[in-house]
Amino acid sequence: MRRRDHNIFTNATSLLVCGLLAGVVVAAAAFPAAAMSGLAAKAGGEGFANLPSELKDFSSPQITRIYAADGRTQISQFYDEFRSDVPLKDIAKSMQDAIIAAEDRKFFDHNGVDLKGVARAFVGNSQGGAQQGASTLTMQYVRMSLAYSATNPQEVVDATKDTPKRKITEMKYALQVEKQLSKEQILERYLNIAPFGNQAYGVYAASQVYFNKKPKDLSIAEAAMLAGMVKAPTSFNPTNKSGHEQILARRNNYIIPGMVTMGAITQADADKAVKVPIPTKVKPIGNGCVSVAKNNWGFFCDYFYRWWMSQEAFGATTYDRERRLKSGGYKVITSLDLKGQAAARSRILDQIKDDNRNALLLAGVEPGTGKVRVLAANRKYALDDPDHPTNKISSDPKKAKKKIRGSYPKTTNPLLTGGGDIKGYQAGSVFKMFTMVAALEKGIPLSFPINIKPTYHSKYKAGYGTPSSCPGSDDWCPSNSSKKEAGVFNMWTGFGASVNTYFVPLEERVGAENVVAVAKRFGVQFREKEENDWANDEKRAAGWGAFTLGVTASTPLDMANAYATLAGDGKYCEPTPVEQITTKDGEKIDVGKPHCIQATTKDVARAALDATRCPVGDSAQLGSCGGRATARPTRGIVDHPVFGKSGTTDSSKTASLIAGTTKLVIAGYLVNPDWQDHNDQMQHPPVNAAVQYTLKDYMKGKPKVQFKTPSNDKISVGDLRSVPDVTCDSLQAAKDRISGAGFEPEIGGTVESDCPAGTAAGTAEERTIKGGAVTIEVSGGRKEKDPADPQPGTSSPGRRR
């Protein structure tokens, strides 16, 4: 006895077939349901009746499509199976006829099960002849449905394993399906779930892969070829020699003649169709972000993917979230501005080429929404081919010794947004904005004066013997970029000229921990573990004096969004790559909508923004920039009200510029991502030009909108108080009186005066802010009296003498 005879279920099936051969076939043809009941009795009592008949609800994997902000331009797609369901009305009649001719020519005549076919198949298979399936199109649909609705691997095996038990189970389900669905509904579902090979699942995907057209446009020859592939997609693959020969024969000798026999086409149609060549190549189907590198959308696509994978709304685990993305059939309209992106890429390449070891990175964010409009770099978002590498050897000497290749010209690292090994880059003085906001929040106005010197002896510690420590001390002594920077500065002039020795003492007044807190509220991520520890420990943060000078790692996206918070009236919005997400059923979901908090007050944001107009050559509305500007051409190039800040790190290892309008804020960094301790001098012209002209391109044709001013002018000018008259006092007495009045006395230069030499000739300021610097001018002695000179004890305009 053969092994299969020991299987109880096989024996039951044998009884079923015996019944068929004994005459049940006639009854089955006339009364299928009754026949099945009788056959079930012969097949083992209640076994058939007890089998399940209701298919579980399931959804076959669908393509998720990603679009630019215009809602029309597809920038990427994600899928586990390349499939997109289409209604039967959008599938060519030739395709419907061809699949019936190929798989089930009695489809419209049976109730889901072809009993004669089952009998013939069983007898033929039992006698060792060519294997016959006898599965109707409805039974095939059931089999695929069971596989897709499986909740564990065993259910998948049970649904697909070639056993008599599976066949009878399919028959039971098929009978029920035919009661619940029309033939047209079954045909539609079948065509949308069937595999066609070469990553094509369903007729939409097959039409795209093999013919680059929609299913409704398929010709007779094309439809017949696709229908012929369903039986064995691998064997009938037209892209290899053997498969091409087999599918050609199946199409011409079986399917097209079958369509004639069915009356679906004429013989003349058939004669034309068999002459049509079968394709030998298929259309490459992109999947994920690497496939869109040529369009410069890869870095944005990667940012979207990482954003999706961080959203708990799409699943509790990263596995769940990825499955939702690659099988959910979503339509995602992103925030990517195509014109802005193209302009950014073009302007970058005007300044620096893809294969440069230094990276020019631009990120653009819309104020008030956090929508990311631009992410561009002088890199191609692509994987380097390990067999034929094009990337150059890393600029990091340690890696170069090991022949490790760098990130240029290709990389998939999130250079602009951070993540993985990318922690960020030091951006320099752009961080001074956080100190200014913290000061304004403490009630210190924009006009707050500090009499600065080229080097400042701070209260912060640097460590003995370090390059930035004060001589003979472990105190930190920061210096300005120019020794000529000295005298009284306020926030407008100090920010415009980027004066280190103004912002360090300002940071001391407000507390470095409060400056760090502002940066956190404005979206700085602190990806480096040590920096994160400092940021989350208030005591340690209080000693972080260098924070105001931008020693913290940040990304262009971080800082574009931080400055966008100013233009958004102090409203910080989490950066988002999404405009709208729609499910495959057309339901709009809220994930990705702007999520904003009021990071600082409107007045503080507006006041700080007024000072940030100075570095980029714009005019402050509340005070004077004093002619100070580190990136002066910006205003003229953009030709809109503009704000921002440039930044440089020690030894010019990074150069940065942030510039923005009411519509867009762009942060540009020039860095070496592979080796941040490099020896290159990063110059500002390339990054400045890329930022300035990208912003110009983006703003072209848009209305010129002025920035708003604070409702309370005290936030800019402060509460002015009169300075004591110290004319002719000794210098010590003058300092004591000024200090006692709540000001910070500073000894200024020598001037001619009627007061005795070496005494106070007066003060440079007549009124200033409490706590502000007051400059005591030193008398150089008496001079020849002139009737026009003021008498002792009187004052000239603007100062006390």
Secondary structure, 3 states (H helix, E strand, C coil): CCHHHHCHHHHHHHHHHHHHHHHHHHHHHHCHHHHHHHHHHHCCCCHHHHCCCCCCCCCCCECEEEECCCCCCEEEEECCCECCCCCHHHCCHHHHHHHHHHHCCCCCCCCCCCHHHHHHHHHHHHCCCCCCCCCCHHHHHHHHHHHHCCCCHHHHHHHHCCCHHHHHHHHHHHHHHHHHCCHHHHHHHHHHHCEEECCEEHHHHHHHHHHCCCHHHCCHHHHHHHHHHCCCCCCCCCCCHHHHHHHHHHHHHHHHHHHHHCCCCCHHHHHHHCCCCCCCCCCCCCCCCHHHHHHCCHHHHHHHHHHHHCCHHHCCCHHHHHHHHHHECCEEEECCCHHHHHHHHHHHHHHCCCCCCCEEEEEEECCCCCEEEEEEECCEECCCCCCCCCCCECCCHHHHHCCCECCCCEECCCCCCCECCECCEECHHHHHHHHHHHHHHCCCCCCCCEEECCECCCCCECCCCCCCECCCCCEECCECCCCCCCEEECHHHHHHHCCHHHHHHHHHHHCHHHHHHHHHHCCCCCCCHHHHHHHCCHHHHHCCHHHHHCCCEECHHHHHHHHHHHHCCCEEECCECEEEEECCCCCEECCCCCCEEECCCHHHHHHHHHHCCCCCCCCCCCCCCCCCCCCCHHHHHHCCCCEEEEEECHHHCCEEEEEECCCCEEEEEEECCCCCCCCCCCCHHHHHHHHHHHHHHHHCCCCCCCCCCCCCCHHHHCCEEECCCCCCCEHHHHHHHHHHCCCEEEEEEEECCCCCCCEEEEECCCEEECCCEEEEEEECCCCCCCCCCCCCCCCCCCCEC
